[in-house]
Amino acid sequence: MILGATIVITVVSTVVMILGATIVITVASTIQVIIILEAVENSEDYQKYISADKTTVALFSAEWAEQCAQVNDVLNELASILGDKLQFITLNAEKFPEISMKHQIDAVPTVIFFNKGSAVDRVDGVDIAAISSKSKKLAESASSAAATGQTLDDRLKALINKAPLMIFMKGDRNAPRCGFSKQLITIVNDTNLPYETFDILSDEEVRQGLKTYSDWPTYPQVYVKGELIGGLDIIKELVANNELEASLKG
């Protein structure tokens, strides 16, 4: 099985006995069978898929779990619609214990979205709405990237350089949506320095991708002139050392 492969089948039909004569009519036609959801058989193929240029939607499943069949059907349907922008694979979580442990697969079904080898999002359990929504959003991002020629790394680089002082947080400067973000904004506001914010809750691709790009797993994240300063703890340390304003000015 090769994902997206076309199998060509020639159909031959024979018609006999027309007015006592035997007439053989051969009709050849080509049927295209698109293999949509690829079953991964080895870790090498798995790595090849998740590292591809196309974003990969991977279903971790188990044969005994009936609910996996429902998610499998949904992914097949999504693949028929979005297969030109995303690729869809499935693998038996119990057959690949090291991969499952790496991605913290505690239950099946679990769907993980990969972009060039990195997990950028996931859905645990049977949440059809979330799987569909996230798949369509990633497909839209892929279309946008194809139209502009901009990769995710290009987009992230542009975002962190959008302003000399850039903060990635939950919510925005006027309405922080978590305690850590609220504390950070209060501290930065006290400096009276100009800054911009980006709401990571509005874009899951940026939210997950920036963790890998910056090698910093949590939010909020503060950037000065395109360079990561750190999160709330680092900012508090800078305050304690009377170094905050100088550091935020770069």
N, C-alpha and C positions, 0 to 999 in steps of 0.2 A: 504494500500500500504506500502510495506517495501522495502527500497532501496536494489537492488541486489537480491531480493528474487526469487526463482524458483517455478513456478506454474507447477504442474504435471497434464497433461491432458491425459486420456486414451481414445483412439479412437477405436470404434467398428464398423466394417463394415459387412454387410450381403449380401451374394450372393444367389440368388434363381433360381430354375428351370434349372437344367442341365440334359438334356435327360429325361425330365418329372419328375425328382425327385427334391425335395426341399432340398437343402444343405445349411446349415448355417455355414458360416466360420467367426469366430471371430478373428479379428486381433487387438491386443493391442499394442499400441506404446506410448512412452512418449515424450511429447513436452515440452521443456524448454523455458519458456517465462521470459526473464530477464527484470525486471522493472528497468529502467535506471535512469531517472530523477525524484526524489521524490518531491512531492508537500507537503511542510510543513504545517501542520494544526494548530499547537499551539506552543507557545514560549518555552515550555519544550522540545519538539522534536528539535526545532531549536538549542537550547543550547546544546543538546546532540550531534547533528551532528557537530557543529563547534568546539566542545571540544574533538572530537574523535582523535585517533592517526593518522588517515588518513587526509591529507589536504583536505579541503572542498571547492568546487567551488559553490558559492551561487548566483543565479540569482534573483534579485529584479525586479519584473515585475508588470504589471497592465493589466487587461483583455481588456481594451479599447485601449491599445497601440499595434497597428499591428506589429510594429518593434520588439516587445518582442517575437513574434512567431518565427521570423528568428533566434534570439539568442538562443531560446529554442531548435530549430532544430540543431543548431551547437553544443550545449552542449550535446544533445543526441548522436550525432555522435562522439564527443570526448569521451563521457562516454563509448561507445562501444569499443573504442580503449584503453582508459586509466583507465577504471573502476577498474582495479585491484590495481591501485596506488593512485587514487583520488576518492572522492565521490562527486556527483553532486546533488544539491538540488535547488528548486525554491520556492519562497514565494511571496505572494501578498503584495507589499509595502504598500498599503493603508489599508490592514487588520492588519498590525503590525506597527502602527505609531511610537511607542516608539523605536523599533528596527531600523526603517528607519531613525528616527531623530538621534539616536546614531551614525549611520554610515554615516550621512549627505547625504542621498539619496534625491537629489534635482530633479532628473528626472529618467525615466525608458526608456530602460533597463539599469541597473547597475549590473555588476558582481564583487563580492568581493571574494577574496581568503583568507581562514582562516587556520591557523596552530595552533592547540591546543588552540582554543579560541581567538586568536589574529588575526586581519586583517593584512595580510602581503603584499597585493597588491590589485589593483582594476582596472577595465576598465569601464569608463562611456560612455554610448551610444553604437551604433552599430559599433563596431570596431572588425570585425571577425578575422582579422590578429592578433591583439593584444591578443584577448581572446585565440586563438589557440596557439600562441607562448608562452604565460605565462603559460598556462595549461601544455604544453609539457615540458617546463623548470622545472616546479614544479614536474612533474612526474619523470623526470630524476633525480632530487635531491632526491626524495623519493626512487628511485631505488638505488642510490648511498648510501643513508643512510642505506637502508636495507642490502646492500652488506657489508658495513663496520661496521654496528651496531652503527653508529654515528647519534645522533639527531641534530636538529638545534642548540639547546643550547650547545651541545658538540662542534659543529663546530665554533660557535661564541666565545666560551671560548678559543678554540685553536687559533683563529685569533687574539684576543686581546692580547694574550700572545706570539704571533709570534716574537715580538721584545720587548726589555725593554721600548722603546718609540714607540708607534704605533698610526698612524693617519688614521682615516677613513674619506674620503673626496670625492668630485666629481673630477674625474681625478686622476692624480698621481703627485708626487713631481716634475716631469719634465714638466708636462703639466696640471696644475690646470684648471678645467672647470667651475669654478664660482668665483666671486669676493671674497667671504668669504674664500674659500679654498686658493686662491692665497695670500691673506693677511696673513693667518696663516702660510703658508709655508715660506713666507718672514721672518716672525718673528722667526720661529724655526730655519731657516738656519743661522740667525745671532748668534745663540748660539753655532754653530759648533758641536752640539751633533749628534751622529748617530741616525737614525730613519728609520722606514719603513712606507709605506703607502698602503692603500687598496682602490681601486676605487669602490665606492658603485654603480656607474652607470653600472658596469659590472655584478652585481649580485643582482637582485631585492629581492631575499629571504633574503640575508644578510642586504640589505638596510632597509627593513621594520622590519625584526626580531630584529636587533640591537636596534632599537628605543624602543621596548618593553623590551628587555633584560636589557638595561642600564637605562630605564625610562628617556630617553633624546630624545626629539622629532626632533631635528634638526642636521644638519651637517655643518661643520666638527666636529668630536669628537676626543679627544686626550686621550690616555690611557698610564699610566706609570705603568709598572710591573703588568699589568692586571687590574688596577684600573682606573676608569673614572676620569679624571681631569676636563673636561668640553669642551666647545666650544670656539669660537673666543673671545667672550666677557670676559670669565674667563681668557683666555691667556693674553688679554690686561690688565686686572686688575693685573695679576701677574707681567707684565712688569712694570706697573706704581708703583708697590710696591717693585720693585727690587727683586722679589722672583721667577722669571721665571726659571732660570737655576737650582736653588736648587730643585724646584718642579718637573721639567722634569727629574732630575736625580733620584728622589725618595729617 
